[in-house]
Structure formats: structure tokens, C-alpha cells
């Protein structure tokens, strides 16, 4: 007699696990974007946009706010979408691309713009996969 064990990790979950994963990813992404901003600032990149400095903590706050919007989108798709994972990934990747537009047109130096865009990409790289794993394919 042979026994096989499924070692594939679960890719879907309950609604509560989705929200929990989203909150954990939000906290991680907020910390990561603050670290990127702080490292950039320490390396000499200005955090000034239109002459006003962006505080490092501001990166974390905005990351948390928009990441939680993503979690709400995931929760709605969990409940109502036919293919929630695919729809979530497509939607959030498009929103991430759109989030780069204000950085490109911001009244800031090139290195500042690059740093701003990097923080968006870092946050997306953390939150999107973490939440997508909790949605049904």
C-alpha cells in the first residue's frame, strides 16, 4: 500500500484569513516603504516634492492606507468575483501602474521620482502576492 502526501500549500482560505493576511502584508509593506525612503534619504536622495519634504513616516501611512484599500478590493472580489485571484491581480497591477503617474509628473528631482516609484513597487511586491494567495483561482 502506498500513501501520498499533498505538500502543495493551500492557496485559498477563509474570509478572515484573507483579511488577516492583508493586514500583515500592509504592516510589512508600510515598514518596507519607510525603510526604502529612509535608506534613500540617508544616501542623499531628497524627499522634497514641490518644495515640501515628505516625512519618512508619511510613506508608511500612505502605504497602509492604500494597501488597506487593496484588502477591501480583495474582500469584495472574494465575495462577488467569479475568479477573484485573477481579477485581484489584474486590478492591483493596473492600479500600481497608475500610481506611478503622479510620481512621474511630480515637481521633484529625478532621483526623488525614482525613489517614490520604488516605494510603490516595493509595497505592491509585498501586498499583491500575499493577498492573492488567499483568493481562489
Secondary structure in CASP SS format (residue, H / E / C, confidence):
PFRMAT SS
TARGET T0000
AUTHOR 0000-0000-0000
METHOD secondary structure of the structure
MODEL  1
X C 1.00
X C 1.00
X C 1.00
X C 1.00
X C 1.00
X C 1.00
X C 1.00
X C 1.00
X C 1.00
X C 1.00
X C 1.00
X C 1.00
X C 1.00
X C 1.00
X H 1.00
X H 1.00
X H 1.00
X H 1.00
X H 1.00
X H 1.00
X H 1.00
X H 1.00
X H 1.00
X H 1.00
X H 1.00
X H 1.00
X H 1.00
X H 1.00
X H 1.00
X H 1.00
X H 1.00
X H 1.00
X H 1.00
X H 1.00
X H 1.00
X H 1.00
X H 1.00
X H 1.00
X H 1.00
X H 1.00
X H 1.00
X H 1.00
X C 1.00
X C 1.00
X C 1.00
X C 1.00
X C 1.00
X E 1.00
X E 1.00
X C 1.00
X C 1.00
X E 1.00
X E 1.00
X C 1.00
X C 1.00
X H 1.00
X H 1.00
X H 1.00
X H 1.00
X H 1.00
X H 1.00
X H 1.00
X H 1.00
X H 1.00
X H 1.00
X H 1.00
X H 1.00
X H 1.00
X H 1.00
X H 1.00
X H 1.00
X H 1.00
X H 1.00
X H 1.00
X H 1.00
X H 1.00
X H 1.00
X H 1.00
X H 1.00
X H 1.00
X C 1.00
X C 1.00
X C 1.00
X H 1.00
X H 1.00
X H 1.00
X H 1.00
X H 1.00
X H 1.00
X H 1.00
X H 1.00
X H 1.00
X H 1.00
X H 1.00
X H 1.00
X H 1.00
X H 1.00
X H 1.00
X H 1.00
X H 1.00
X H 1.00
X H 1.00
X H 1.00
X H 1.00
X H 1.00
X C 1.00
X C 1.00
X C 1.00
X C 1.00
X H 1.00
X H 1.00
X H 1.00
X H 1.00
X H 1.00
X H 1.00
X H 1.00
X H 1.00
X H 1.00
X H 1.00
X H 1.00
X H 1.00
X H 1.00
X H 1.00
X H 1.00
X H 1.00
X H 1.00
X H 1.00
X H 1.00
X H 1.00
X H 1.00
X H 1.00
X H 1.00
X C 1.00
X C 1.00
X C 1.00
X C 1.00
X C 1.00
END
